[in-house]
Amino acid sequence: MNSCFFIALSSEIKLFIELSAIIGPLAILGVVLLLKRIEKDNPEKIRWR
């Protein structure tokens, strides 16, 4: 991200962007791990493409 645009943003927007950058990938990882656990218990339920 270009730093001159980041400087112009308010502090609430900066906080939101930083939290989204951290929480977003963790949420995706959590969903993948949950699906793998469901697949281990019941392989017919989940089909990976």
N, CA, C and O atoms as CSV, one atom per row, in Angstrom:
chain,resi,resn,atom,element,x,y,z
A,1,MET,N,N,0.848,-1.172,0.000
A,1,MET,CA,C,0.000,0.000,0.000
A,1,MET,C,C,0.893,1.234,0.000
A,1,MET,O,O,1.898,1.291,0.707
A,2,ASN,N,N,0.512,2.204,-0.794
A,2,ASN,CA,C,1.302,3.427,-0.879
A,2,ASN,C,C,1.185,4.211,0.414
A,2,ASN,O,O,0.076,4.437,0.899
A,3,SER,N,N,2.308,4.631,0.982
A,3,SER,CA,C,2.304,5.257,2.303
A,3,SER,C,C,1.629,6.618,2.312
A,3,SER,O,O,1.088,7.013,3.345
A,4,CYS,N,N,1.637,7.355,1.200
A,4,CYS,CA,C,1.005,8.671,1.210
A,4,CYS,C,C,-0.513,8.546,1.346
A,4,CYS,O,O,-1.142,9.424,1.936
A,5,PHE,N,N,-1.112,7.493,0.821
A,5,PHE,CA,C,-2.546,7.292,1.003
A,5,PHE,C,C,-2.862,6.837,2.425
A,5,PHE,O,O,-3.898,7.192,2.988
A,6,PHE,N,N,-1.971,6.059,2.986
A,6,PHE,CA,C,-2.181,5.541,4.336
A,6,PHE,C,C,-2.095,6.647,5.374
A,6,PHE,O,O,-2.798,6.598,6.384
A,7,ILE,N,N,-1.249,7.643,5.146
A,7,ILE,CA,C,-1.100,8.764,6.080
A,7,ILE,C,C,-2.364,9.611,6.119
A,7,ILE,O,O,-2.721,10.139,7.172
A,8,ALA,N,N,-3.040,9.747,4.992
A,8,ALA,CA,C,-4.216,10.608,4.907
A,8,ALA,C,C,-5.449,10.003,5.576
A,8,ALA,O,O,-6.424,10.718,5.806
A,9,LEU,N,N,-5.437,8.716,5.892
A,9,LEU,CA,C,-6.605,8.069,6.483
A,9,LEU,C,C,-6.720,8.388,7.966
A,9,LEU,O,O,-5.730,8.678,8.638
A,10,SER,N,N,-7.949,8.328,8.457
A,10,SER,CA,C,-8.142,8.551,9.893
A,10,SER,C,C,-7.654,7.330,10.672
A,10,SER,O,O,-7.441,6.259,10.104
A,11,SER,N,N,-7.483,7.509,11.965
A,11,SER,CA,C,-6.931,6.429,12.783
A,11,SER,C,C,-7.871,5.228,12.865
A,11,SER,O,O,-7.413,4.091,12.973
A,12,GLU,N,N,-9.189,5.475,12.816
A,12,GLU,CA,C,-10.133,4.345,12.859
A,12,GLU,C,C,-10.008,3.478,11.613
A,12,GLU,O,O,-10.078,2.251,11.697
A,13,ILE,N,N,-9.824,4.111,10.460
A,13,ILE,CA,C,-9.679,3.358,9.215
A,13,ILE,C,C,-8.368,2.579,9.219
A,13,ILE,O,O,-8.327,1.432,8.773
A,14,LYS,N,N,-7.298,3.193,9.718
A,14,LYS,CA,C,-6.021,2.492,9.814
A,14,LYS,C,C,-6.138,1.271,10.718
A,14,LYS,O,O,-5.620,0.203,10.392
A,15,LEU,N,N,-6.817,1.426,11.850
A,15,LEU,CA,C,-7.003,0.306,12.773
A,15,LEU,C,C,-7.792,-0.817,12.117
A,15,LEU,O,O,-7.453,-1.990,12.269
A,16,PHE,N,N,-8.850,-0.456,11.385
A,16,PHE,CA,C,-9.664,-1.453,10.697
A,16,PHE,C,C,-8.832,-2.216,9.670
A,16,PHE,O,O,-8.930,-3.440,9.581
A,17,ILE,N,N,-8.020,-1.508,8.902
A,17,ILE,CA,C,-7.188,-2.163,7.884
A,17,ILE,C,C,-6.180,-3.096,8.534
A,17,ILE,O,O,-5.965,-4.210,8.056
A,18,GLU,N,N,-5.563,-2.651,9.615
A,18,GLU,CA,C,-4.576,-3.492,10.292
A,18,GLU,C,C,-5.214,-4.728,10.901
A,18,GLU,O,O,-4.666,-5.825,10.796
A,19,LEU,N,N,-6.368,-4.560,11.539
A,19,LEU,CA,C,-7.051,-5.719,12.121
A,19,LEU,C,C,-7.535,-6.682,11.048
A,19,LEU,O,O,-7.467,-7.898,11.223
A,20,SER,N,N,-8.024,-6.138,9.936
A,20,SER,CA,C,-8.479,-6.998,8.839
A,20,SER,C,C,-7.326,-7.791,8.247
A,20,SER,O,O,-7.495,-8.947,7.859
A,21,ALA,N,N,-6.156,-7.172,8.178
A,21,ALA,CA,C,-4.992,-7.860,7.621
A,21,ALA,C,C,-4.546,-9.008,8.520
A,21,ALA,O,O,-3.937,-9.965,8.040
A,22,ILE,N,N,-4.838,-8.927,9.808
A,22,ILE,CA,C,-4.452,-9.984,10.745
A,22,ILE,C,C,-5.561,-11.024,10.887
A,22,ILE,O,O,-5.297,-12.224,10.801
A,23,ILE,N,N,-6.790,-10.580,11.102
A,23,ILE,CA,C,-7.899,-11.484,11.399
A,23,ILE,C,C,-8.386,-12.228,10.153
A,23,ILE,O,O,-8.800,-13.383,10.253
A,24,GLY,N,N,-8.345,-11.591,8.989
A,24,GLY,CA,C,-8.830,-12.224,7.760
A,24,GLY,C,C,-8.148,-13.545,7.439
A,24,GLY,O,O,-8.829,-14.561,7.304
A,25,PRO,N,N,-6.827,-13.563,7.315
A,25,PRO,CA,C,-6.150,-14.838,7.025
A,25,PRO,C,C,-6.330,-15.878,8.134
A,25,PRO,O,O,-6.399,-17.075,7.857
A,26,LEU,N,N,-6.406,-15.422,9.387
A,26,LEU,CA,C,-6.632,-16.375,10.480
A,26,LEU,C,C,-8.014,-17.009,10.372
A,26,LEU,O,O,-8.176,-18.195,10.662
A,27,ALA,N,N,-9.005,-16.236,9.960
A,27,ALA,CA,C,-10.353,-16.780,9.792
A,27,ALA,C,C,-10.387,-17.808,8.663
A,27,ALA,O,O,-11.011,-18.862,8.792
A,28,ILE,N,N,-9.714,-17.495,7.561
A,28,ILE,CA,C,-9.671,-18.445,6.440
A,28,ILE,C,C,-8.974,-19.734,6.861
A,28,ILE,O,O,-9.432,-20.827,6.526
A,29,LEU,N,N,-7.870,-19.610,7.595
A,29,LEU,CA,C,-7.161,-20.789,8.094
A,29,LEU,C,C,-8.061,-21.606,9.020
A,29,LEU,O,O,-8.062,-22.835,8.957
A,30,GLY,N,N,-8.824,-20.932,9.874
A,30,GLY,CA,C,-9.735,-21.634,10.776
A,30,GLY,C,C,-10.798,-22.421,10.030
A,30,GLY,O,O,-11.128,-23.543,10.414
A,31,VAL,N,N,-11.336,-21.838,8.961
A,31,VAL,CA,C,-12.357,-22.535,8.166
A,31,VAL,C,C,-11.760,-23.755,7.481
A,31,VAL,O,O,-12.385,-24.815,7.443
A,32,VAL,N,N,-10.555,-23.614,6.940
A,32,VAL,CA,C,-9.912,-24.751,6.272
A,32,VAL,C,C,-9.647,-25.870,7.272
A,32,VAL,O,O,-9.896,-27.038,6.973
A,33,LEU,N,N,-9.144,-25.526,8.456
A,33,LEU,CA,C,-8.881,-26.558,9.466
A,33,LEU,C,C,-10.173,-27.225,9.937
A,33,LEU,O,O,-10.202,-28.432,10.175
A,34,LEU,N,N,-11.238,-26.437,10.071
A,34,LEU,CA,C,-12.537,-27.008,10.453
A,34,LEU,C,C,-13.037,-27.976,9.388
A,34,LEU,O,O,-13.529,-29.056,9.714
A,35,LEU,N,N,-12.916,-27.598,8.123
A,35,LEU,CA,C,-13.354,-28.480,7.049
A,35,LEU,C,C,-12.514,-29.758,6.997
A,35,LEU,O,O,-13.043,-30.833,6.718
A,36,LYS,N,N,-11.221,-29.650,7.260
A,36,LYS,CA,C,-10.377,-30.853,7.268
A,36,LYS,C,C,-10.762,-31.780,8.411
A,36,LYS,O,O,-10.733,-33.001,8.256
A,37,ARG,N,N,-11.126,-31.204,9.570
A,37,ARG,CA,C,-11.550,-32.044,10.700
A,37,ARG,C,C,-12.871,-32.742,10.372
A,37,ARG,O,O,-13.046,-33.919,10.688
A,38,ILE,N,N,-13.796,-32.025,9.743
A,38,ILE,CA,C,-15.068,-32.643,9.345
A,38,ILE,C,C,-14.803,-33.734,8.318
A,38,ILE,O,O,-15.426,-34.795,8.362
A,39,GLU,N,N,-13.883,-33.479,7.397
A,39,GLU,CA,C,-13.566,-34.475,6.365
A,39,GLU,C,C,-12.961,-35.728,6.978
A,39,GLU,O,O,-13.223,-36.835,6.507
A,40,LYS,N,N,-12.154,-35.567,8.023
A,40,LYS,CA,C,-11.549,-36.728,8.668
A,40,LYS,C,C,-12.615,-37.588,9.338
A,40,LYS,O,O,-12.551,-38.816,9.274
A,41,ASP,N,N,-13.602,-36.949,9.983
A,41,ASP,CA,C,-14.662,-37.687,10.662
A,41,ASP,C,C,-15.652,-38.310,9.681
A,41,ASP,O,O,-16.103,-39.437,9.880
A,42,ASN,N,N,-15.987,-37.574,8.626
A,42,ASN,CA,C,-16.983,-38.040,7.671
A,42,ASN,C,C,-16.542,-37.636,6.263
A,42,ASN,O,O,-16.930,-36.566,5.793
A,43,PRO,N,N,-15.744,-38.457,5.578
A,43,PRO,CA,C,-15.162,-38.072,4.278
A,43,PRO,C,C,-16.188,-37.806,3.185
A,43,PRO,O,O,-15.894,-37.072,2.241
A,44,GLU,N,N,-17.376,-38.378,3.286
A,44,GLU,CA,C,-18.363,-38.180,2.233
A,44,GLU,C,C,-18.997,-36.789,2.307
A,44,GLU,O,O,-19.601,-36.328,1.339
A,45,LYS,N,N,-18.860,-36.132,3.443
A,45,LYS,CA,C,-19.510,-34.845,3.640
A,45,LYS,C,C,-18.813,-33.694,2.921
A,45,LYS,O,O,-19.480,-32.762,2.471
A,46,ILE,N,N,-17.487,-33.739,2.805
A,46,ILE,CA,C,-16.703,-32.664,2.219
A,46,ILE,C,C,-15.997,-33.204,0.972
A,46,ILE,O,O,-15.369,-34.262,1.013
A,47,ARG,N,N,-16.107,-32.469,-0.126
A,47,ARG,CA,C,-15.379,-32.826,-1.350
A,47,ARG,C,C,-14.512,-31.639,-1.743
A,47,ARG,O,O,-15.019,-30.553,-2.024
A,48,TRP,N,N,-13.219,-31.851,-1.760
A,48,TRP,CA,C,-12.291,-30.802,-2.205
A,48,TRP,C,C,-12.204,-30.854,-3.713
A,48,TRP,O,O,-12.149,-31.933,-4.303
A,49,ARG,N,N,-12.192,-29.729,-4.314
A,49,ARG,CA,C,-12.107,-29.683,-5.783
A,49,ARG,C,C,-10.721,-29.318,-6.210
A,49,ARG,O,O,-10.447,-29.227,-7.406
